[in-house]
């Protein structure tokens, strides 16, 4: 019977431990999302997108970061307008 109890405690610890780790990371990983300007390398088109921080880095699947982080979409769009004037970003047709 004691063997079963020890096994139960070990299994419970394994199941609960990830929750404690996640709780400990919440202040760092749950920072507010930020706006970024992403630029497509092939077409040079830029767009504003919200990215969230994962394990300390803002992650995205496509494009190069061309600006950010910004607190508002308005700021990101202003960056796109500035990059369009220099020819770094092309406007959508």
N, C-alpha and C positions, 0 to 999 in steps of 0.2 A: 504494500500500500504506500509506503514512503517513496518508493521508486516512482510510482505514478504521480505523486504529489510534486516531486522534484522535476519530473518531466513537464508537468503542467506549468510550473513556475517558469521554467526555461522557455517553453513555447509562448507563454504570456509575455515574457520580457522581449522575445524576438518580435512579436506582433506590435508591442507598444513602443519599443525603442525608436522606430522611424518617426512616430508622432512627436516624441520629445525633440528629436533633431529638427524636424520641420518647425516646431514652435520656437526653437532657439534661433532659427534663421529668418523668421517673419519680419523683424524690423529692417533687416538688410535687404531681403529679396522683394519685399512688398512696397518698395518705394513707388511713388506715383509715376505713372507712365509719362514719357516725354515725346515730344514731336521731333522728328528728324527729316532732313531732305535726303532722299535716296536718288542716285543717278544711275540709269541703265548704261552699262559700259558700251553696248553695241549701238543703241539708238541715240544716246545722249539726252534722252528724255528724263526729266526730274519730276518727282512727286513727293508730297508730304505724307508721312506715315507715322503712326504711333508705335513706339517700341517700348517694351518692358525690360527691366533688368533681370537677367537670369545668371545666377552665380557670379554677380559682380559686373557683368558685361551686358550691354544692350545688344540683343540678338536680332538678326534679320536674315532672310533667306536669299535675297537677291539685291543686286545693285551695290553701288559704292556709297558710303556716307559722304554727302556733300555739304552737310551743315547740321548743327544741333549739338547738344539737346536744347530744345526750346520748350517753354512752358505753354505756348498756345499755337494753334494752327495758323493764326494770323502772322506770327513771327516766322514760321516755317515758309509760308507763302511769300513773305517779303524777301526771304533769302533766295527763293526760286526766281523771283523777279530780278533780283540783283545778278544772279548767275546767268539769267537769260540775256541780260544786257551785255555781259562780257563774252557771250557765246559758249559758255561752259555747258549750259542747258539749252535745249531747243524747246520751243513752245509746241504744244500739241496741235496737230492739224486736223 
